[in-house]
Amino acid sequence: MLGLPSIPAFCLRPRDLRRGAALTLAFCAAVGAGACTGSWDREGDRPDASAAPSVLVARTGPAAPLRPGGSGEAAAPRSAATADREAVAGAAAEAVAEGKSAKKAAQEVVSRSGDRWGTVYDQSEYEAFSDDLDGHWTGVGLWAGRLRDGRIEIDRVQPGGPAARAGLRAGDRLLSIDGQGVTGLRVAEVVALLRGAVGTPVVLNLTRDGADLTETVRREELRAEPVTVRKIPGGITVIKVASFTRGSGDSVRAAVRAAPPGGGVMLDLRGNTGGLVTEAVTAASAFLDGGLVATYDVRGTQHALYATPGGDTARPLVALIDGGTMSAAELVTGALQDRGRAVAVGTRTFGKGSVQMPTQLPDGSVAELTVGTYRTPAGRSLDGGGITPDLAVADGVEDRARTVLSGIGAGR
C-alpha cells in the first residue's frame, strides 16, 4: 500500500506517492486552462512529462470559468465546493466489492459535488508525474491540452526532443496513441499513454490542416531547465522561471546574487504553471528579508509560509505576469506585490488559489479534494480573481518593464 502525505496539496498535478509522508508542499500547474497559449477554452495543458509537479496543491483543474488576463478589479473570491471524503471513499469501496472501477465510482461522486478542482487518478497516472519534481521525465517532449469539445491538441513541443525531431508542431491535433483514440480522454490519461520506458516506440496519429499524419517516435529521458537567465541593455537581468521544480528557488537566488551591482531584475513568471511551494518560497526569499510570503487554510486551520532572511531588498524589481501565471507563481507575485518589493507588469494572472488534499482509495487510485484556500500577505484570496498587474500591458511587456525599472532606479 503506497503512503500518502498527511499534508494538503495546492496543485492539479498528481503527487509522488513513493515519497510518502516526507513529501513537501507544492503548488501544481494547471490542468484547467490553456493559459500558456492564451487559449482559454482548454480543459488542460500538460507535457507528456507534466508541466508542473505537485505536493501541497493549488490546482488548476478541469474546465473552470476562465478569462484572459487584463486590467481591472479582481473578482470576489468564491467559496470552494468540495466532495465529502467519506462519500468518495465509500463509493470506491462499494465499486471494488462489486468488481467495478473504484476510480470511476469516486469520480462520479466528485463530479456531482461541484468541486471543480477535485479529481481522481489511478495509481499509474498519479505516479507518472513524480520525476517532474526533479525537472526530468521519460516521454516524447510535447505538451497536450484538451479543448472543450474533447479534442486533444498539442500546445507546444520541446526543442530537440523526439516529437520535435519528428516534425510535430503546436496546433497539431492528436487522434490516437498506439492505436488508442484520445478524443474525450482527460489530459492525465493522454500523458500516461505518452509515458513509457526509454527507447520504446510510440505511434502517434494526428491531423494537421485537415491532413492525417502518422509518426512513430521513441521515448527518451528528457530534462527541462526551469530557470534561464539573460542580460539585456541597461544592466538588466531577466530571470525566466518556467516552473518551480526542485532547485529552481536556489537558481533564482544565484541569479540575483550574480546580477550586476545596481542593475534591475525582471522576474519573468509568464506562463509559469506552478510547482513546489518550497521552491516558490525560496525564490521569493531572494528578494525579501524574511517575513510572510503566504497563508493557507486546511479545513479552517490556518498555516503560514515565511521567507528566509537575507534576500536582496534594494535591487529594482519588476515581475512579468500573464494569464498563464498560476498557483505557486501567483504566490510569489502576490508576496512581492503586497510587500512593496516588485512592480507587476503584464496581464491578470490565472487565479488558482484553492488547496487540495489526497485521499487514497481501496484500489490504489487517489482522489484529490478541495479543502481550503491560500492568501497573499495582505489577505487577498487569488482563487478565481488572480492578480491584477500594477501596470496592465498586453504587448511589448519587456519594453514597458524596462521603462519601469529605469524609473525606480535601475542602473543608477
N, C-alpha and C positions, 0 to 999 in steps of 0.2 A: 504494500500500500504506500503510495507516494505521499509525502507530507506536504501540507500547505502552510504558508506563513500565517502567523496569527495576526499580523498587521494588515491594515487596509491597503487598497490599491487605488492609485489615481491614474488609470490608463485604460486603453482599449486594446492593449496587446496582451496576449497570454503571458503569464509569468513562468519562470523556470521552476518547475515542480521539483527538480532534482536538488535544488539548494535548500529546500525545506524552510524551517523557521529562521534560518540565518539570512534570508533574503532582505534586501534593503528596500526602502521606499522608492517608488518610481512613478513618473508620470508618463503614460503611454501615449503614443501617437494616435492620430485619428483614423478610425476606420470609417468615419462618417462622412467626410467631405472630400471633394477633390480640390482641396484648398491650394495644393501645390500648383495646380494648373489654373486656378480661378474658375474651375468647372463646378458650380455649386449644386449640380443635380446628382452628384455621386453618392453611393452608399459607402464607398470605402476607397482607400488608397494605400496599398501595401506593396512592398517589394516582395519578391519570392523569398526574401530574407527577412521581411517585416521591417518596415521603416523605423519603427521605434519600439524599443523593448519596454519592459514593464516591471513593476513591483510595488507600489502604492500608486494606484492608478487615477489618472484623470483621463477618462476615456473620451473618445470621440467616436461614437459607435454608429450603428445603423441609422439610416436616414432620419436626421433631425431637421427641424426647420432651420435652414441656413440662409445667410445673406452675405453678399460680398462685403468686404471691409469698406469703411467710409467714415466720414466725419459725423459729428452729431452726438447726442446723448446716448449713453449705453442703455440698453433695455433693462427694465427692472428684473432682478433675478427671480426665477420661478422655483418653487419648492420641488425637489426631486422626488418623483414617484419611485417606488421600489417594490419588488416582489417579496412575498413572505418566504423567508428561508425554509421554514418547516414545510410549507406547501410545496415548494420546489423539490426539496429532498423527498417528501412523501410521494409525489408523483413519480419521481425517478425510481424509488424503491418498488412501488407498485408495478411499474413497467418491467423492471428486472424480474420480479416474481412471475409475471405473465409471459416472460420471454420476449418482451418488446424492447424498443430502444429507449433507454433511460434519458439519453441526450434529447431525443425528440420530445418526450413527455415533459421534461423540465423546461425546454424552450417554449412549449405551448403555454405553460404557466407564466413564464417571464413575459411573453408577448402580450398576454391578457392583462398583465399587471399595470401596464403603462410605463414601466421602467425603460425609457428609451435608450439607456446606455447598457442595460443588463443584457447578457448573452450567455450562451452555453457552448463550451468547446469540448470535443472529445480529447482523450489523453494525447494522441499524436499531434493534434492541432496545437494543444496547449504547450507541448514540449518543443514544437517546431521552431519557436522563436527564441529559445534560450540563448543561442550563440549570439544573437543580436546585441545582447547586453555587453558583449566584448567587441562589437563592431565587425564581426565576421560571420559568414554563413556559407552553406553549400546550396547552390542554385544556378540559375542561368543569367541572372542580372537584369531583371526587369521589375517594374512597379506596376501593379494592376489595380484598377478601380472598377466598381460595379455601378452602372448607370441605373436610373430609376426603373427602366424597363427590364432590368435584369441582365442586360448585355455586359460583357467584361471587356474593358478597354485597357490597352497598355498606356500608362501615363508617362513613363519615361524609361529609358534604357541606360544601364550603367556603361559608361565609355570603356571600351576594351574588353568587356565581358562577352560570354558566349552568345547572348542574344544580339548584342551589337555587331559582332563579327558575322552573324548570320543575316544581318541586314534588317532586323526588326526595328520598328520605329514607334515613337509616341503617336497615338491615334489609331494604330492597328487594333482590330477587334479580335479577341481570342474566341474561337469557336469550340475547340476541343483540345485536350491534353492527353496524349497517348490513347486517343480514341474515345475518351470520356467527354461528353458535352459539358461545357462550363456555364452556359447561359442559365441564369437563375441561381447559381451557387453563391454562397457567401464568399467574401474575399478570403477569409481564413481557409476555406476549403480549396479554393484555387491555389493559394500559396502552398498548401500541403501537397497538392499534386505536382507542383513545380519543384518541390524539395526532393532530395534523394541522395544516394551515395555518389561520391566524387567519381567522375568518369562514366557514369551511366547515361545512356541516351534518353532524350525525351522528345516526342514528336508533337509539334505544335501546328494545329490547323488554324489559319487566320483569314481575315478578309481585309482588303485594303482598297479603298476607292472602288468597291464593287467587284473586285477580283479576288478569288480564293487562292490562298498560298499555303504550302506545307513546308515546314522547316524542321529538320532534325538537329538538335543541339545537344552537347554533352555538359552535364553539370560540373561545375568547378567550385573550389573553395574561393570565395570572394571576400573582399575586405573594403570597407568604406572608411574614408578619412572624415570624421565628424567635424574637425576644426581645420580650417585653412586660413592662412594669413598672407596679406599682400600690402604693399605700400603704395600710396597714391600721392600726387603732388601736394605740397603744403605740410609735409611731415606727418601725414595722417596714416594711421594703421587701421586697416579693415580686417576685423576678425569675424569670419563667417562660421557660424555654428549650425551645422545641418541637423544634428540631433544630439541629445545628451546621453551618449553611450559611455561606457567605462573609460575613464581617463580624460574625457573632454573638459571637465572642470579644471583640471591641472593644466591642460593645454591652453585654456583661456588665460589662466594666471601667468603662465610662462610668456605668452604673447604680450600681455600687458607690461610685464617686467622688461621685456626686450624692446618695447616701443621707444622711439627717440624722446629724449627729455623735452618736455613742453609740447610734444605732439599730441594731437587729439586722437580719439579712437571712435571708429564706427563699429558697434557690435551688431552684426547683421544676423537677425533671427528670422528673416523672411523664409517662409516655407519650412520652418523648424517644427516638426510634428510632435516633439516631446522627448521623453526618455527617463533616465533615472533622476529622481528628485535630489539624491545626494550630489549628483554631478551638477545639477542646476544650482543648488545652494553654493557649491564650491565656485561655480562661475560667477555668481552674484557677489561672492566674497572678494573676488578680485578687485571690486570697485567700492567696497564698503569696509568700514572699520567696526565689524561686529554689528549687533543689533538684529531686529526682526526682519525676516525675509517673507514669511507667510504663516498663516494659521490654518488649521483644518479641523473639522469635527468628524467623529465617527459615532453615529447614533447618539449625538448630543454631548459626547465627551470631547473637550477642546484640547488641541495639541498645538505646538508652535515649532517653527524652524528658524534657526538663527545663523547669521553669517559668522565666519571665522574672523577675528580681529586682524588688522594689519593690511587691509587692502588699500589700493591707490584711490584716495578720496579727492584728489586735486585735479587730476587729468581731465580735460574736457571730454565729454562722452555723449554720443548720440546712439540710440537704439533704433535700428531699422526693422519695421514690422509690417505685416500684411495679413490678409485673411487666412494664410497658411501657417501663421504663428499660433501654436496651440499648446495647451497643457503646461508642461514644465517650462516652455519658452515664454508663456504668458506669466508664469510665476516669477521668472527673472525680470521680465519687463515691468510687471506691476510693482515689484520691490524697488527697482531702480527709479521708477517714476514717482512712487509715493515718498521715497526717501529723499527726493530732490536731487538725485545723483545723475540722472540722464534725461535728455530730451528725446521723446519718442516721435519718430518721423515715419510716415507711411500711411497705411490704411488700417481700419479697425481689425483687431485680431479675431480669431475664430470664436472664442468664448466657451472653453471647456473647463469647467471647474467643479465637477462632481466627483465624488470618491466612491470607488467600488471595492468590494471585498470578496475574495474567492471562497466558495463552498464546494468541497469535493463530494461527488455523488457516488452511489453504490457501484457503478460500473467503471469508475475511474475518470469519468468526464468531470468537468468543472464548470460551475455556474458562478458568474461574476455579477453581483447585485449591488445597486447603489445604496450607500449607507450615509452619505453626508456631502459636504462641500468644502472648498478651500477659499481663503480670502487673502487679499493683499494686506500689507502693514496698516493701511488706512481703513481697513474693514470692508473693502469692496469685494463683492462676490462677482466673479467673472463668468459664471455659468450662464450661458445664453446671451450675455451682453458683450463680452470681450473687453478689450482695452481700446479706448479712443485715443488716437495719437495726439500729442501736443501740437503737431503741425501735420495736417492732412495733405498728403501728396500721393497722387496715383502714378505719375510718370516723372522720370528724372529725379528719383529719390536720392541717389548719391550726390547729385549736384546740389540739391537743396540742403542735404545734410552737411555738405562741406561748407556751405554758407553759414549754417547754424554754428558749426564748430569754430569758424573764424570769428563769429560774433561773441562767442563765450571764451575766447582767449587761446584757441589752438595756435601753436606756432610762435607765440609771443615769448 
